[in-house]
């Protein structure tokens, strides 16, 4: 398996607070890998560090390495993470543009694409096929969508960037169970079609049943790792994160 993303001994600070204490993990091509852990464990910080898309109070990498296909990306600007490396982040809270329509939100994600209008139109069709509700609401302002529909739009927007590697931060948050399982079925289908996925998910049971491998983060450190089956059977993981 080809390694796409490799994180080695990564330490990250917010101001004087060290959020990550030397974590290491990797994601191979075609995999679904999940990071699980309690709130404040450092999961979102990890995705922000990888994506190079910092919040207003930016996390600062103080040591370690983040590599993509064997090359460091620590100095790669955020727009090139998307346009050249074809990595996309679906952030916690979705961060769609509420005053724009569904179609306009999707169109924004194509700004850096150099391929043909035919290819781009084909990807609109693909997104609307994956998420028929978005097709029904394509001319609707996105602020009027339900939480589940907004999550569909956030994933669809990432797909419109022509990403081959997608990072998802709490995609099930606020979703009714039926919509949550629909979302994960769609993501599984995309993975089977070749999309590599790095997932943060508060619902550890769901995440591990969905993913191939996982890492457990606890206060900025990786305390367990393995295949999903191994982590589901791990007594300490079961006790701390799986309610058993």
NUVEXVO-775433 format. One record per residue (C-alpha): residue number from 0; x, y, z. Coordinates in nm, 4 decimals. Example, Ala and Ser with C-alpha at 12.3 -4.5 7.8 and 13.67 -1.06 7.14 Angstrom:
{gumi 0; {1.2300; -0.4500; 0.7800}}
{gumi 1; {1.3670; -0.1060; 0.7140}}
//
This chain:
{gumi 0; {0.0000; 0.0000; 0.0000}}
{gumi 1; {0.1282; 0.3470; -0.0859}}
{gumi 2; {0.1525; 0.5853; 0.2093}}
{gumi 3; {-0.0110; 0.9180; 0.1294}}
{gumi 4; {0.0025; 1.1022; 0.4609}}
{gumi 5; {0.2660; 1.0503; 0.7275}}
{gumi 6; {0.2834; 1.2445; 1.0536}}
{gumi 7; {0.5956; 1.1957; 1.2658}}
{gumi 8; {0.6566; 1.3168; 1.6226}}
{gumi 9; {0.4267; 1.6159; 1.5719}}
{gumi 10; {0.4174; 1.8742; 1.8507}}
{gumi 11; {0.1760; 2.1671; 1.8153}}
{gumi 12; {0.1071; 2.4653; 2.0403}}
{gumi 13; {-0.1717; 2.7205; 2.0775}}
{gumi 14; {0.0121; 3.0085; 2.2407}}
{gumi 15; {0.1746; 2.8529; 2.5480}}
{gumi 16; {-0.0483; 2.5447; 2.5474}}
{gumi 17; {0.0946; 2.2339; 2.3850}}
{gumi 18; {-0.1998; 2.0561; 2.2218}}
{gumi 19; {-0.0095; 1.7688; 2.0585}}
{gumi 20; {0.2844; 1.5965; 2.2269}}
{gumi 21; {0.4735; 1.4177; 1.9525}}
{gumi 22; {0.2069; 1.2139; 1.7745}}
{gumi 23; {0.2836; 0.9824; 1.4815}}
{gumi 24; {0.0424; 0.8149; 1.2409}}
{gumi 25; {-0.0026; 0.7433; 0.8730}}
{gumi 26; {-0.2792; 0.7022; 0.6156}}
{gumi 27; {-0.2337; 0.4752; 0.3157}}
{gumi 28; {-0.3945; 0.5156; -0.0231}}
{gumi 29; {-0.7506; 0.3811; -0.0294}}
{gumi 30; {-0.7832; 0.3536; 0.3495}}
{gumi 31; {-1.0335; 0.4905; 0.5954}}
{gumi 32; {-0.8448; 0.5886; 0.9116}}
{gumi 33; {-1.0138; 0.7333; 1.2189}}
{gumi 34; {-0.8834; 0.9361; 1.5123}}
{gumi 35; {-1.0969; 0.8895; 1.8221}}
{gumi 36; {-1.0762; 1.0450; 2.1652}}
{gumi 37; {-1.2518; 1.2724; 2.4106}}
{gumi 38; {-1.3133; 1.6429; 2.3504}}
{gumi 39; {-0.9885; 1.8341; 2.3874}}
{gumi 40; {-0.7741; 1.5333; 2.2967}}
{gumi 41; {-0.6164; 1.7144; 1.9990}}
{gumi 42; {-0.8130; 1.5628; 1.7126}}
{gumi 43; {-0.9202; 1.8872; 1.5442}}
{gumi 44; {-0.5747; 2.0376; 1.5987}}
{gumi 45; {-0.4336; 1.7410; 1.4081}}
{gumi 46; {-0.6572; 1.7998; 1.1058}}
{gumi 47; {-0.5920; 2.1735; 1.1069}}
{gumi 48; {-0.2169; 2.1099; 1.1173}}
{gumi 49; {-0.2373; 1.8654; 0.8259}}
{gumi 50; {-0.4643; 2.0847; 0.6149}}
{gumi 51; {-0.2602; 2.3994; 0.6863}}
{gumi 52; {-0.5929; 2.5826; 0.7291}}
{gumi 53; {-0.5555; 2.7480; 1.0696}}
{gumi 54; {-0.8329; 2.9075; 1.2778}}
{gumi 55; {-0.7932; 3.2742; 1.3867}}
{gumi 56; {-0.5812; 3.1618; 1.6820}}
{gumi 57; {-0.3512; 2.9460; 1.4735}}
{gumi 58; {-0.1877; 2.6283; 1.5991}}
{gumi 59; {0.1867; 2.6412; 1.5508}}
{gumi 60; {0.3908; 2.3330; 1.4678}}
{gumi 61; {0.6920; 2.3462; 1.6979}}
{gumi 62; {0.8521; 2.0173; 1.5956}}
{gumi 63; {0.7915; 1.7045; 1.3942}}
{gumi 64; {0.7009; 1.6433; 1.0335}}
{gumi 65; {0.3940; 1.6175; 0.8098}}
{gumi 66; {0.4633; 1.4508; 0.4758}}
{gumi 67; {0.2533; 1.3833; 0.1678}}
{gumi 68; {0.3822; 1.1039; -0.0561}}
{gumi 69; {0.7190; 1.1339; 0.1157}}
{gumi 70; {0.7547; 1.5131; 0.0779}}
{gumi 71; {0.7196; 1.7650; 0.3614}}
{gumi 72; {0.4100; 1.9862; 0.3395}}
{gumi 73; {0.4879; 2.2100; 0.6373}}
{gumi 74; {0.5715; 2.4995; 0.4040}}
{gumi 75; {0.2942; 2.4322; 0.1503}}
{gumi 76; {0.0356; 2.7157; 0.1485}}
{gumi 77; {-0.3273; 2.6166; 0.2189}}
{gumi 78; {-0.4534; 2.6801; -0.1354}}
{gumi 79; {-0.1948; 2.4389; -0.2761}}
{gumi 80; {-0.2983; 2.1690; -0.0281}}
{gumi 81; {-0.6300; 2.1751; -0.2146}}
{gumi 82; {-0.5307; 2.2643; -0.5708}}
{gumi 83; {-0.2081; 2.0644; -0.6077}}
{gumi 84; {-0.2258; 1.7845; -0.3503}}
{gumi 85; {-0.6045; 1.7355; -0.3840}}
{gumi 86; {-0.6646; 1.7148; -0.0102}}
{gumi 87; {-0.9845; 1.8636; 0.1306}}
{gumi 88; {-1.1134; 1.9346; 0.4815}}
{gumi 89; {-1.4792; 1.9176; 0.5865}}
{gumi 90; {-1.4541; 2.1152; 0.9119}}
{gumi 91; {-1.6540; 2.0731; 1.2287}}
{gumi 92; {-1.9598; 2.2965; 1.2047}}
{gumi 93; {-1.9610; 2.2714; 0.8214}}
{gumi 94; {-1.8755; 2.6403; 0.7568}}
{gumi 95; {-2.0878; 2.6700; 0.4462}}
{gumi 96; {-2.1859; 3.0135; 0.3113}}
{gumi 97; {-2.5415; 3.0561; 0.4337}}
{gumi 98; {-2.6227; 3.3539; 0.2130}}
{gumi 99; {-2.5313; 3.1588; -0.1016}}
{gumi 100; {-2.7357; 2.8909; -0.2718}}
{gumi 101; {-2.6431; 2.5244; -0.2695}}
{gumi 102; {-2.5213; 2.5565; -0.6273}}
{gumi 103; {-2.3136; 2.8661; -0.5495}}
{gumi 104; {-2.1467; 2.6918; -0.2532}}
{gumi 105; {-2.0496; 2.4027; -0.4782}}
{gumi 106; {-1.9259; 2.6362; -0.7502}}
{gumi 107; {-1.6894; 2.8125; -0.5096}}
{gumi 108; {-1.5024; 2.4860; -0.4587}}
{gumi 109; {-1.4091; 2.4694; -0.8275}}
{gumi 110; {-1.2145; 2.7984; -0.8297}}
{gumi 111; {-0.8694; 2.6367; -0.8607}}
{gumi 112; {-0.9618; 2.3609; -1.1031}}
{gumi 113; {-0.7916; 2.3665; -1.4409}}
{gumi 114; {-0.9905; 2.0877; -1.6053}}
{gumi 115; {-1.2730; 2.1319; -1.8532}}
{gumi 116; {-1.6239; 2.2620; -1.7926}}
{gumi 117; {-1.7462; 1.9195; -1.9000}}
{gumi 118; {-1.5493; 1.7538; -1.6168}}
{gumi 119; {-1.6755; 2.0085; -1.3642}}
{gumi 120; {-2.0355; 1.9641; -1.4786}}
{gumi 121; {-1.9870; 1.5894; -1.4455}}
{gumi 122; {-1.8875; 1.6383; -1.0831}}
{gumi 123; {-2.1997; 1.8498; -1.0164}}
{gumi 124; {-2.4022; 1.5561; -1.1489}}
{gumi 125; {-2.2066; 1.3178; -0.9267}}
{gumi 126; {-2.2670; 1.5259; -0.6116}}
{gumi 127; {-2.6372; 1.5591; -0.6888}}
{gumi 128; {-2.6533; 1.1848; -0.7519}}
{gumi 129; {-2.4877; 1.1101; -0.4182}}
{gumi 130; {-2.7067; 1.3626; -0.2350}}
{gumi 131; {-3.0457; 1.3893; -0.4121}}
{gumi 132; {-3.1718; 1.6348; -0.1488}}
{gumi 133; {-2.9124; 1.8851; -0.2652}}
{gumi 134; {-3.0373; 1.8480; -0.6215}}
{gumi 135; {-3.3883; 1.9317; -0.5021}}
{gumi 136; {-3.2577; 2.2408; -0.3212}}
{gumi 137; {-2.9874; 2.3557; -0.5612}}
{gumi 138; {-3.1358; 2.7083; -0.5952}}
{gumi 139; {-3.2134; 2.7400; -0.2237}}
{gumi 140; {-3.0053; 2.9525; 0.0142}}
{gumi 141; {-2.7983; 2.7121; 0.2188}}
{gumi 142; {-2.8870; 2.8757; 0.5513}}
{gumi 143; {-3.2388; 2.7379; 0.5027}}
{gumi 144; {-3.1176; 2.3759; 0.4838}}
{gumi 145; {-3.1501; 2.1322; 0.7707}}
{gumi 146; {-2.8384; 2.0307; 0.9632}}
{gumi 147; {-2.8182; 1.7059; 0.7716}}
{gumi 148; {-2.8516; 1.8810; 0.4370}}
{gumi 149; {-2.5827; 2.1301; 0.5347}}
{gumi 150; {-2.3488; 1.8391; 0.6164}}
{gumi 151; {-2.4241; 1.6891; 0.2737}}
{gumi 152; {-2.3387; 2.0250; 0.1199}}
{gumi 153; {-2.0101; 2.0471; 0.3128}}
{gumi 154; {-1.9069; 1.7030; 0.1853}}
{gumi 155; {-2.0297; 1.7839; -0.1661}}
{gumi 156; {-1.8286; 2.1064; -0.1656}}
{gumi 157; {-1.5139; 1.9116; -0.0758}}
{gumi 158; {-1.5805; 1.6659; -0.3584}}
{gumi 159; {-1.6188; 1.9539; -0.6050}}
{gumi 160; {-1.2570; 2.0503; -0.5364}}
{gumi 161; {-1.1659; 1.7201; -0.7061}}
{gumi 162; {-1.0073; 1.5868; -0.3893}}
{gumi 163; {-0.8691; 1.2350; -0.3669}}
{gumi 164; {-0.8095; 1.2590; 0.0103}}
{gumi 165; {-1.0787; 1.3951; 0.2408}}
{gumi 166; {-1.0563; 1.4862; 0.6092}}
{gumi 167; {-1.3832; 1.4949; 0.8034}}
{gumi 168; {-1.4239; 1.6559; 1.1450}}
{gumi 169; {-1.7301; 1.5184; 1.3281}}
{gumi 170; {-1.9521; 1.4545; 1.0228}}
{gumi 171; {-2.2300; 1.2987; 1.2333}}
{gumi 172; {-2.2585; 1.5911; 1.4776}}
{gumi 173; {-2.6197; 1.7035; 1.5149}}
{gumi 174; {-2.7556; 1.4526; 1.2663}}
{gumi 175; {-3.0583; 1.2322; 1.3266}}
{gumi 176; {-2.9620; 0.8618; 1.3270}}
{gumi 177; {-3.1148; 0.7924; 0.9855}}
{gumi 178; {-2.9261; 1.0788; 0.8215}}
{gumi 179; {-2.6084; 0.9838; 1.0062}}
{gumi 180; {-2.6139; 0.6297; 0.8670}}
{gumi 181; {-2.7002; 0.7618; 0.5201}}
{gumi 182; {-2.3966; 0.9889; 0.5355}}
{gumi 183; {-2.1645; 0.7072; 0.6362}}
{gumi 184; {-2.3023; 0.4770; 0.3670}}
{gumi 185; {-2.2271; 0.7468; 0.1102}}
{gumi 186; {-1.8743; 0.7941; 0.2462}}
{gumi 187; {-1.8166; 0.4174; 0.2338}}
{gumi 188; {-1.9272; 0.4166; -0.1307}}
{gumi 189; {-1.6856; 0.6998; -0.2104}}
{gumi 190; {-1.4052; 0.5070; -0.0414}}
{gumi 191; {-1.4848; 0.2008; -0.2494}}
{gumi 192; {-1.4530; 0.4245; -0.5558}}
{gumi 193; {-1.1011; 0.5274; -0.4478}}
{gumi 194; {-1.1382; 0.8199; -0.2042}}
{gumi 195; {-0.8990; 0.8039; 0.0936}}
{gumi 196; {-1.0570; 0.9212; 0.4194}}
{gumi 197; {-0.9188; 1.0537; 0.7492}}
{gumi 198; {-1.2045; 1.0818; 0.9977}}
{gumi 199; {-1.2577; 1.2404; 1.3374}}
{gumi 200; {-1.5755; 1.1163; 1.4997}}
{gumi 201; {-1.7087; 1.1479; 1.8548}}
{gumi 202; {-1.9161; 0.8315; 1.8045}}
{gumi 203; {-1.6248; 0.5907; 1.8457}}
{gumi 204; {-1.8339; 0.2788; 1.7850}}
{gumi 205; {-1.9574; 0.4141; 1.4533}}
{gumi 206; {-1.6119; 0.5363; 1.3526}}
{gumi 207; {-1.4402; 0.2044; 1.4199}}
{gumi 208; {-1.7076; 0.0031; 1.2424}}
{gumi 209; {-1.6658; 0.2346; 0.9413}}
{gumi 210; {-1.2848; 0.2610; 0.9328}}
{gumi 211; {-1.0095; 0.0144; 0.8447}}
{gumi 212; {-0.7706; 0.1366; 1.1149}}
{gumi 213; {-0.7764; 0.3757; 1.4050}}
{gumi 214; {-0.5693; 0.5750; 1.6509}}
{gumi 215; {-0.6821; 0.6770; 1.9998}}
{gumi 216; {-0.5815; 1.0267; 2.1098}}
{gumi 217; {-0.5774; 1.1226; 2.4781}}
{gumi 218; {-0.4680; 1.4725; 2.5842}}
{gumi 219; {-0.2426; 1.5179; 2.2845}}
{gumi 220; {-0.0872; 1.1721; 2.2769}}
{gumi 221; {-0.1663; 0.8542; 2.0844}}
{gumi 222; {-0.2347; 0.5897; 2.3489}}
{gumi 223; {-0.3585; 0.3047; 2.1271}}
{gumi 224; {-0.3644; 0.2088; 1.7621}}
{gumi 225; {-0.4534; -0.0852; 1.5440}}
{gumi 226; {-0.7094; -0.2240; 1.3070}}
{gumi 227; {-1.0686; -0.1361; 1.3848}}
{gumi 228; {-1.1331; -0.4940; 1.4987}}
{gumi 229; {-0.8361; -0.4769; 1.7376}}
{gumi 230; {-0.9494; -0.1481; 1.8893}}
{gumi 231; {-1.3113; -0.2632; 1.9216}}
{gumi 232; {-1.1836; -0.5643; 2.1166}}
{gumi 233; {-0.9324; -0.3691; 2.3296}}
{gumi 234; {-1.0626; -0.3708; 2.6920}}
{gumi 235; {-0.9196; -0.0261; 2.7750}}
{gumi 236; {-1.0624; 0.1306; 2.4584}}
{gumi 237; {-1.3981; -0.0376; 2.5229}}
{gumi 238; {-1.4083; 0.0938; 2.8779}}
{gumi 239; {-1.3008; 0.4503; 2.7944}}
{gumi 240; {-1.4701; 0.5135; 2.4591}}
{gumi 241; {-1.7162; 0.2381; 2.3703}}
{gumi 242; {-1.9315; 0.2259; 2.6803}}
{gumi 243; {-1.8281; -0.1278; 2.7709}}
//
